[in-house]
């Protein structure tokens, strides 16, 4: 067990936990796991959890999601703000003011682009997930079934069910230990990772059908515009997994997926099979991520955005 977290908690009477905007499985899993751990084992510490609510409904099986605060309702100044799975303060979204006002701050993260922006930082860039980092900081005997499910959720989603290159022996060993807590892994994986709603399948089908190959088939790109989201009655959370499906195309080295947040303002997701470091591309456009998975936002037409990105991809492929 890594005692970094326990040492940081010493003397604290109030703790806020926050994660990044548009929370994914690792963000929801790691934050709810730590929240439950502190509530169970440190009842003397006032602990609150702050996250946006726009995450997948399939994560609602975690009881702690009911305790999530999605807006700041008072002038509470916390002794400690723990930021999880977030590469910079800007990605905290609405909870950033609580981070700024907290007496102490701690960041636990695995993003390569994280510049250690907190007072205390625990950043392991090659870790599979923030959930695995949190697991390593907790006393195993004090991990309940509910905490184990949250941690397992985070690890499953950021490793693509343990298939991505970030999956290390330590990841599988941690997963095995969590399974010993009684997790129904097959149901958790099926319900939260593989199962899709009809709308999600419609959007996925459209994204695949209208995708284009670039750079002699080494790059694939697809765009979903806001009007299309509105037509299908879809939300941004319904787009999860599309870029990974694009990446699986034979011969493709990099997948680009864009979805429109506002008129000509796009959220960009990049996935690589390894020959292109997409984190470098994302950092150039003020984003971040990992070597094989990164993202950022950009304004302009979809054609301008794709052209800008492919120039960087082509430069790396030509080296």
C-alpha positions in Angstrom: 0.0 0.0 0.0 1.2 3.5 -0.9 0.9 5.8 2.1 0.9 9.0 0.1 -2.8 9.6 0.4 -3.0 8.6 4.1 -0.1 11.0 5.0 -1.8 13.8 3.1 -5.1 13.3 4.9 -3.5 13.7 8.3 -4.9 16.6 10.2 -7.6 17.3 7.6 -11.2 17.9 8.8 -12.9 18.5 5.4 -12.2 17.1 2.0 -13.7 17.8 -1.4 -13.2 15.3 -4.2 -13.5 16.3 -7.9 -12.9 15.0 -11.4 -12.8 16.2 -14.9 -15.7 17.6 -17.1 -17.7 15.0 -19.0 -16.8 12.2 -16.6 -15.9 8.8 -18.0 -15.7 5.4 -16.3 -12.3 6.0 -14.8 -13.3 9.5 -13.5 -16.6 8.2 -12.0 -15.0 5.0 -10.7 -12.0 6.6 -9.0 -13.9 9.5 -7.4 -16.7 7.4 -6.1 -14.3 4.8 -4.8 -12.3 7.4 -2.8 -15.4 9.1 -1.6 -16.8 5.8 -0.2 -13.5 4.9 1.3 -13.2 8.2 3.2 -16.9 8.1 4.3 -16.5 4.6 5.7 -13.1 4.8 7.2 -12.8 8.5 8.1 -16.2 9.5 9.4 -14.7 12.4 11.3 -13.7 14.0 8.0 -16.5 15.9 6.2 -16.2 14.6 2.7 -18.1 15.8 -0.4 -18.0 14.6 -4.0 -18.3 17.1 -6.9 -18.9 15.9 -10.5 -20.9 16.9 -13.6 -24.0 14.8 -14.0 -23.7 14.1 -17.7 -22.1 10.7 -17.4 -23.5 7.3 -18.6 -26.6 6.2 -16.8 -25.0 2.7 -16.6 -22.7 4.0 -13.9 -25.7 4.7 -11.6 -25.4 1.2 -10.1 -22.7 2.8 -7.9 -24.6 4.0 -4.8 -22.2 6.9 -4.2 -23.4 8.6 -7.4 -26.4 9.6 -5.4 -24.2 11.8 -3.2 -22.7 13.7 -6.1 -22.9 17.5 -5.9 -23.1 19.1 -9.4 -23.0 22.7 -8.3 -21.4 24.8 -5.6 -24.2 25.8 -3.1 -22.3 27.6 -0.3 -19.0 29.3 0.5 -17.4 26.2 2.0 -13.6 26.3 2.1 -12.2 22.8 2.4 -9.0 21.8 4.1 -8.1 19.6 1.2 -9.3 19.3 -2.4 -8.4 16.0 -4.1 -8.5 16.2 -7.8 -8.7 12.8 -9.6 -8.1 11.9 -13.3 -7.7 15.5 -14.3 -4.7 16.8 -16.1 -5.2 20.5 -15.4 -7.3 22.8 -13.2 -9.4 24.0 -16.2 -10.8 20.6 -16.7 -12.3 20.6 -13.3 -15.1 22.7 -14.6 -17.6 24.1 -12.1 -15.6 22.8 -9.1 -12.4 24.7 -9.9 -13.2 27.5 -7.5 -13.3 25.0 -4.6 -9.9 23.8 -5.7 -8.6 27.3 -5.7 -10.0 28.2 -2.3 -9.0 24.9 -0.6 -6.2 25.2 2.1 -4.4 22.3 0.5 -4.7 20.4 -2.8 -3.8 17.0 -4.1 -3.9 15.6 -7.6 -3.9 11.9 -8.4 -3.7 11.3 -12.1 -2.1 9.2 -14.9 -2.2 11.7 -17.8 1.2 12.4 -19.5 0.2 16.0 -20.0 -0.4 16.7 -16.3 2.0 19.5 -15.2 1.6 18.8 -11.5 -0.6 21.8 -10.8 -1.6 20.9 -7.2 0.3 21.4 -4.0 0.8 17.7 -3.7 0.9 15.5 -6.8 0.9 11.8 -7.4 1.1 11.4 -11.2 2.1 8.1 -12.8 1.8 8.6 -16.5 2.1 5.0 -17.6 -0.5 3.7 -15.1 -3.5 2.0 -16.6 -6.0 4.3 -14.9 -6.5 6.7 -12.0 -8.6 3.9 -10.4 -5.5 1.7 -10.2 -3.5 4.5 -8.6 -6.3 4.9 -6.0 -6.4 1.2 -5.4 -2.7 1.2 -4.6 -3.3 3.9 -1.9 -6.1 2.1 0.0 -5.8 -0.5 2.7 -7.1 -3.7 1.0 -8.9 -5.0 4.1 -10.9 -1.7 4.2 -12.1 -2.0 0.6 -15.7 -3.0 0.6 -17.6 -4.6 -2.3 -19.0 -1.2 -3.3 -15.5 0.4 -3.4 -14.2 -2.5 -5.3 -16.9 -2.2 -7.9 -16.0 1.5 -8.4 -12.3 0.8 -8.8 -13.0 -2.1 -11.2 -15.3 0.1 -13.3 -12.5 2.7 -13.7 -9.9 0.1 -14.6 -12.2 -1.7 -17.1 -13.0 1.5 -18.9 -9.6 3.0 -19.2 -8.0 -0.2 -20.3 -10.7 -1.2 -22.8 -11.5 -4.3 -20.7 -7.8 -4.9 -20.2 -6.8 -4.9 -23.8 -4.9 -1.5 -24.2 -1.2 -1.3 -24.0 -1.4 0.5 -20.6 -2.5 -2.8 -19.1 0.4 -4.0 -17.0 0.9 -7.1 -14.8 0.1 -4.9 -11.8 -3.2 -3.9 -13.4 -4.3 -7.5 -13.7 -3.1 -8.3 -10.2 -5.1 -5.4 -8.8 -8.1 -6.5 -10.8 -7.8 -10.0 -9.4 -7.7 -8.7 -5.9 -10.8 -6.7 -6.5 -12.6 -9.7 -7.9 -11.9 -11.5 -4.6 -14.2 -8.9 -3.0 -17.1 -10.5 -4.8 -17.6 -8.4 -7.9 -19.8 -9.8 -10.7 -17.3 -8.8 -13.4 -19.2 -10.1 -16.4 -22.3 -8.2 -15.6 -20.4 -5.0 -14.7 -18.5 -5.1 -18.0 -21.5 -6.0 -20.1 -23.8 -3.4 -18.6 -21.3 -0.5 -18.5 -19.0 -1.2 -21.4 -20.5 -3.3 -24.1 -24.3 -2.7 -23.8 -25.5 0.2 -26.0 -28.9 1.9 -26.3 -30.7 2.0 -29.6 -29.8 5.7 -30.0 -26.1 4.9 -29.3 -26.1 2.3 -32.0 -27.8 4.7 -34.4 -25.1 7.3 -33.8 -22.3 4.8 -34.0 -23.7 3.4 -37.3 -23.9 6.9 -38.8 -20.4 7.8 -37.6 -19.0 4.6 -39.2 -21.0 5.0 -42.4 -19.9 8.6 -43.0 -16.3 8.1 -42.0 -13.5 8.9 -44.4 -10.0 7.4 -44.9 -7.1 9.8 -45.2 -3.3 9.6 -45.6 -3.4 6.5 -47.8 -5.7 4.7 -45.4 -3.5 5.3 -42.3 -6.0 7.7 -40.8 -9.8 7.6 -40.4 -12.0 10.5 -39.5 -15.7 11.0 -38.7 -17.8 13.9 -37.5 -21.1 14.1 -35.7 -22.7 17.6 -35.8 -24.9 19.1 -33.2 -27.9 19.0 -35.5 -27.4 15.3 -35.8 -27.3 14.8 -32.1 -30.5 16.8 -31.8 -32.1 14.7 -34.6 -31.4 11.5 -32.8 -32.1 12.9 -29.4 -28.6 11.9 -28.3 -26.3 13.5 -25.7 -22.5 13.6 -25.8 -22.4 10.7 -23.3 -23.9 8.6 -26.1 -20.8 9.0 -28.2 -18.5 7.1 -26.0 -16.6 4.3 -27.7 -17.1 5.6 -31.3 -13.4 6.7 -31.7 -12.2 3.3 -30.5 -14.4 1.5 -33.0 -13.0 3.7 -35.8 -9.4 2.9 -34.6 -10.1 -0.9 -35.1 -10.3 -0.4 -38.9 -7.7 -2.5 -40.7 -4.6 -0.5 -41.8 -5.5 2.6 -39.8 -2.9 4.0 -37.5 -4.9 7.0 -36.1 -8.6 7.6 -35.6 -10.1 11.1 -35.4 -13.6 11.6 -34.0 -15.2 15.1 -33.8 -18.5 16.1 -32.3 -19.9 19.5 -32.3 -20.4 21.2 -29.0 -21.6 24.5 -30.4 -21.7 25.9 -34.0 -18.2 25.2 -35.4 -16.8 24.3 -32.0 -15.7 20.7 -31.8 -14.5 18.2 -29.2 -11.8 16.1 -30.8 -10.9 12.6 -29.7 -7.8 10.9 -31.0 -6.8 7.2 -30.8 -3.5 5.7 -32.0 -2.3 2.1 -32.5 1.1 3.2 -31.3 3.2 4.6 -34.2 1.8 8.1 -33.6 1.9 9.9 -30.2 -1.4 11.6 -30.2 -0.7 13.3 -26.8 1.8 15.5 -28.6 -0.8 16.5 -31.1 -3.3 17.2 -28.3 -0.8 19.3 -26.4 -0.1 21.4 -29.4 -3.9 22.3 -29.5 -4.0 23.0 -25.7 -5.4 19.5 -24.9 -3.9 16.5 -23.3 -4.0 12.8 -22.8 -1.8 9.7 -23.4 0.3 8.4 -26.3 -2.5 6.4 -27.7 -5.5 8.3 -26.5 -5.9 12.1 -26.3 -8.3 14.9 -26.9 -8.9 18.6 -27.1 -11.3 21.3 -28.4 -11.0 23.4 -31.5 -13.0 26.0 -33.3 -13.5 26.1 -37.1 -15.2 24.0 -39.8 -14.8 20.3 -39.5 -12.7 20.3 -42.6 -10.3 22.9 -41.1 -10.0 20.9 -37.9 -9.3 17.6 -39.7 -6.8 19.2 -42.0 -4.9 20.7 -39.1 -4.7 17.4 -37.2 -3.7 15.3 -40.2 -0.7 17.6 -40.9 0.6 16.6 -37.4 -0.2 12.9 -38.0 1.6 13.0 -41.3 4.7 14.6 -39.8 5.0 11.8 -37.3 4.3 9.0 -39.8 7.0 10.4 -42.1 9.7 10.2 -39.4 
